[in-house]
Amino acid sequence: MDTCRHSCNGPNGPFADEDLLHATPDEYAAAGRSYVAYSGRFFVDERKKSLSHEMAVSFFPNWLGQRQVRFVEVPTSRNASTVC
């Protein structure tokens, strides 16, 4: 299965200009410090209670080609999960 994950660490507010290509260096830096995104296949290992992500696309280029493992705890409710 494929997944895509985006995470923003707190609101930065909108850029001053509506055009993405006209942001200031400070606006780009603030956005880059607070944002993570990756996409690729994921694999579930029920025995190990883990979920691994294969990084096919990543905002952080050092992750490309890596497989990162997350340990998962599934509560009794089917509507929620915890990933560490």
N, C-alpha and C positions, 0 to 999 in steps of 0.2 A: 504494500500500500504506500501511497505517497502522502506527504504532509508538507505543510508550509507554516512556519511559525514567525510571528512578528511580536516584538516586545519593546515597549517604550517605557523608560524609567522616569516617569513624571512628565507633567505637561511643560512644554517649552513655549507654548503660544504660537501664533502664526508668524510667519516671516513678514517683514515690513512691506515687501513687494509681492504682488500676486504671481509674478513670474519666478519659477523655481531657479532659473539661471541667473537671476539678479539678486540672490541673497548675499548678505555680507559674510566675510570670513568667520566672524563671531557666531552668526546664525548657523552656518554649516557646522562649525565645531561643536556647538551646543547640541545640535540635532544628532551628530555622529556619536557624541559621548553617551547619549541616552537611548540609543536605538540598536536593536539586534534583530537580524532576520536571517533565516535559512530555510532551505527547502530540499526535499529528497525523500527517498524511501525510508520507511520505518519498519522495525521488526520487533515482535513480541516474543519473549521467552517466559512462558508461564512458570516453569520450574524455578528459574532464578528470580522471578517477579521483577523483570526488567523490560525496558523499552529502549531500543537503540535507534538513533537517527543517523542516516547516512547523508553526509553533507554534499549534495550535488551542486547547490547554489548557496552562497553565503555572503552577507555583507562584510564579514571578516574573512579575508582571503586565506588566512592561515588554516581555517577549518576545512577547506575544500578537500574532498576525498577522505576525510576522517569519518569514523563511526563513533559517535558519542553515546554512552550508556546512561540511562536514567533509571533509578529504581522506583518502582511503582507500588503504592499501597491502594488497594481497591476496597473502599468501605462497603458495608452491607447494602447501602443504597446504590442502585444502578445508575443514578443520575449524577454521581460525583466521583472524583478520583483525586489522589494526591501524588504529585511527582516531585521527587527530590533530586 
